[in-house]
Amino acid sequence: MNLDKIEQLKKLDTSMISESIELLPEQIKDVIRDAKKIKIPKNFTENITQIVISGMGGSNLGGGIIKSVMNNKIKIPITITPGYQVPAHVNNKTLYVISSYSGNTEEPLHTFKEAKKKRAKIIAITAKYKKNQLEKLMIKHKIPGLVFEHKQNPSDQPRLGIGYSIFGMISLLSKLGLFTVNKTEIKNTILLLKELNTKFNINSKMAKNTAKKISIKLYKRQPIIIGSEFLMGNLRTLRNQFCETSKNFASYLALPDLNHYAMEGLSHPASNKKNLMFLFFDSSLYHPRIQKRSRLTKQVMRKNQIEFINHQLIGETKLEQAFEMLLLGTWITYYLGMLNNVKPGEVPFVDWFKKQLG
């Protein structure tokens, strides 16, 4: 596979995945526009002590990124609960967010009755589809929230419509007065994404394309993604995208936690030297001790003859760097999927599994 040959990429990319990736900044602009129409009842802003997000797969990734990036702004805890159960701590002071891109994900829909029984303040976020059970639920029970248009995600894959889910949820939570995001910071983030797209997209040649170069190094390896602090949500997101888009198993570790256990596991099995490839996302916005830990961790990698890739993020704010990592990571997983000779838009085992569940 020659990653500079667009016709080769298009033979595998039959679902317009590259177009969806490149439209990330447009997703942000569109959902912010749609969110202006949202009306939240006044009583929803009173006495909220926690936020619980119920969503699966691509529909909970946005919440995870918000939880990490806005950690120093949101003064109440955020819990993400994928699954069928509603936590015991949910009560009438809980903002309960049901998130389903398709509107038909069975797990979060299943939690609605229990959350209502606990008298939680329920809001929802979903995409506009004809057969959308969550939207029907919102209409029937007068649940406030956001039903967004998704024209800027031609692939129709939730993980590639993450611009909608992140800024859709940011818009909902900011309307509730839980935090604010500077309009200039949003504008600068969109401009950065547009600039980076010219460097990472399929028209950018290998010689100057960081995403293509990294994917080549990751080919036939198991990626272990390393990050910290405000990028924790990004680690989960990128892990999911490696698995779904690249059909390549991946995992992640977080600094400083990994320094307390993971380094001792590098020496065995001996195949680690050939199989593993660590991908560090470094930031000048990390705590100084985290930056030092990152440097020392790489020394431990060298001592164990484990290869790693290092990438320094350039955004000026945490929000910019989170979206920078999101965009770069998504392009990396796209190109790795091409190298793996798989169709990045198809998820055959996920589809099979849903059919077997019935």
N, C-alpha and C positions, 0 to 999 in steps of 0.2 A: 504493500500500500504506500503510495506517494501522497503525503498529506498536502502537497502543493498542487495536486491534480484535482481540480474541482469536480470534473466529470466522474472520477473514481469515488469521491465522497458522496455524490448525489445518488450513485447506484445503491448505496447502503442507506442513505438518509432519505427514505421514502415518505417520512412523516413531517417534513419541514422543521426538524429539530434545530438546525442552525439558525433558521429565521426566528424561531421563538427565543433562542438565546440572545440574539442581537436586539430583540425588541424589549429587553428588560427595562431600559429607561422609559420607553413608551408605555409600558405597563404601569409604571409608577405615576406618570402624568395622568393617565386615564382613570386610575382608581381614585386618585386624589380629587379629580373632577366629579366622579360618581359619588364620592363620599360627602360632598357638600350638600347633597339632598337628604342625608340621614337626619332623622329626628329621634332623639333619645328622651324618654320621659324624665321629668325632673327628679322623681323619686329614685331613679337609678344612680344618681350621683351622691346619694345620702348614705352615710355609714358603711361604705364598702371597706372591708378589712382584708380581702384577698381576691385574687383572680385565678380561676381554674379554667384551663383550656382543654376541651375535649375534641380530639382530632387524631387522624391516623395518617401515617406516611407523609406525603407531600403537603397534607393539610395541617400538620402541626409544626412543620419546619419554620414557618414564618414566626410563630409564637416563640419558638426557641431562640431565634435570632433577636427578636425584640427583648426577650428576657435578659439576654446577655448584654446587648448594646445599651439598653436603657437602665441597666442595673443601678446606676448612680442617680437616676432621675425618678424612677418609680418607687414610692415609699411603702408599698404593700407587696407582699410576696405573690409570685406567679408560679402556679403549678401546672405542668402539662401531664394529662392523664389519658394516654391512649388505651383503649379497651372498653369493656362493657360496664364497668363498675363506677359508681360515683363515690368519691372519698367521703369518709365519715365526717370530716371537718367542714364539708359544704353546708352552709346554713343561709339564713335570710340576709346575711351581710356579705354574701359571696356574689361576685360577678362571674357568672358561668357562661363561658363562650363556647358555642357549638360551631366547629369549623369543619366544613366538608366542601371541597372544590366542586365535586359532582352533585352534591346534595343528596346522594344516595348511599353514603358509606354507613354500613349497618351499625358499627360500634357506637359512634357519637349519637346517632338517631335513637339507639336503644337507651341511652342515658337520660333522655329528655324527661320522661315521666318521673324518674327518681329525683332529678334535680328540681323539678317543679314541686314535687311532694315536700322537698326540703325548703321550699319557698325561696330558692335562690333567684337572683335577678338574672334572667337568661337573655342573652343576645346571640345573634348568629351571623356567620359570614359564609357566603356561597357564590358560585358563578351562575349566570343566567342560562338555564337549560329548560327545554320544554317539559321533560319528565324529571322534576326536581322535588323530591319528597321533603327536603328541608324547607324549601321555599313555601310549599303547601302548608307545612307545620307553622311557619312564621305567620302566614296569612290567617290560618284558623285560630291560632292562639294569640294573635297580635304581638308576636315577638319582634322587637326592634332589631335592626342590624343592617347589613349591607348585602345586596344581591348585585354583583358587578357584571358588566359586560366583559367578555374575554377575547375580544377580536385580536388583541396583540399577542395571542398565544396560539398560533395556527396548528401547532403540534397537538394541542388539547391535552397535554400531559401536565398534571398538577404540579410536579416538581419544577417544571419550566414556566409555570405561571406564578412563581413565587413573589415576583414584584407586586402582584395583586394582593396576595395574602399578607405580605409584610406591611405594606402601606395601607391596605384596607384595615388591618387590625390597629395600626398606629392611628389612623383616622378615628376609628371607633373609640379607642382608649383616650385619645386627646379630647374628643368631644365630651367625654365623661369627666374631664378635668384631672385625669390621673397623671399627666405630664404634658409637656409641650415640646414641639420640635421646631427649631428655627427655620423659617421659610428659605433663608439664604443658604442654610446648610443642605436643605433638600435640593435646591437649584444647583448647588455646586456638586452634589452627589450625582445628579443626572448628567451634568456636563462631563464629569470624570468618566462615567460609564460610556458615554458616547466616544470620548477620546480613546479609551481603552479598547473599545470594540474595533477601532481601526487597526489596532496592534494585534488583536487576538483572533479576528474573524477569518473565515476561510480564504479571503482574498489576500491576506497578509502572508508573505512567504516565510518559510521555515527560518531563514537566516535572521529575521528580526521578530519572530513570533515566539514569545515566551511559552505560551500554552502548548504549541506544537513541540517545542524542545523538551518540555517537562514530560509530555505524554510519551515521547520516544524513550526517555530514561525509565519510565514506569512500565513499559511494555514487558510482559511476561514476569512481572513482579507483583507482590502483594503490598499495596500502599498502606503505610501507617501515617496518618495525618497528625501533626503536632501543632498545638496552639495553646492559647491561654486566655483567661479573663474575659474580655468583651467579645471574643471570637469563639466562645464555647458553642454557641448556637450554630455557627458556621461549620464547626467540625462535624456535628451531627448531619448537617445538610449535605456536605461534601461526601461523607461516608455513604449516604443514601444514593447520591448521584453516581458514584463509582459503581455501586451494585446494580442500579437500574439502567443507567445509560451505557456504561462500559461493559456491563455483564462481567465485572471484575471485582472479586471480593476485596474489601478494604475495611479498615478499622481506624480508630483514633485514640490518642492518648493526650492528656492535658498536663501542662506544667502548672504548678510545681508538683502535683500529685505523683506523676510518673517517676520522679526522682526518689520516691520513697519505696518503690518496689520493682518497677518495670525493667530497670537497667540490669538487674541481676538475672533476668531471663533471656538476655541477648545471646549468651554463649551456646545454648542448646535449644532445639536440635542444631546440628552442624549445618543443616541446609538453610538456616537463617541467612547466612552470608550470601547465598545465591537467590533466595526467595524474597527477602524483605527489602523494601525501599522506604525510608522515612522521608516525609515531606514536611519541612518546617515552614510555618508562616510566622515570620518575625515582625515586630512592630516597635517603633520608637515610643509608642503610647503605652506599652506595657510598663508595669512597675519596674524600676531599675533592677531589683533582685531577680525578677523573671527574665530580664534580658541577660543577666549574668548566668542564670541557670541554663538558658538556651545554649549559650556558648560552651558551657562545661558539659552539657549533655552531648553535644556534638563531639567533644573530645572522647567521651565514653564510647560513642559509636565507632570512632576511629580505632580505639584500643581493641574493640571487638570485631574489627574489619567488616562493619556493617555500613553499607552505602547510604547516603542521604542527599537530599536536594534542599537547598536553602532559598527561600524567597522573602525579600524585604518589601513589605507593603509601603506605599507612598502617600496614601490619602492623608489629609490634614486633620481629620476628625475621626472618631470611632465609627460613626455612621458611614463615612466615606470608605474607610478601610474594610468594614464589614461587607459592603456592596462590591468593593474591589475584589476581595477574596471570593465572594459569591460568583462574580462574573468570570474571573480567571479560572476558578475551580470547575465551573460548568463547561467552559471551553476545553479544559484539560480532559474531562471525562468524555466529552464528545469525540475528541481526537483519539483517545485510547480505545473507544468503541470501534472507531474506524480501523485501528491497527489490529484489534481483536477480530475483525471481519464479522461484526454483528450489526444488526439494525438497531440503532440507538433509541428508536421510538417504540419498539415492541417490548412488552413485558410478558412473555409467554407463560412463565411459571406462576406469576401473579394472576393472570387471566384464568389459567387452568385451575388454580386453587379456589378462586371465587366460584367457578362453575361447580366444583366438587362440593363446596359448602352448601350450594343451592340457595 
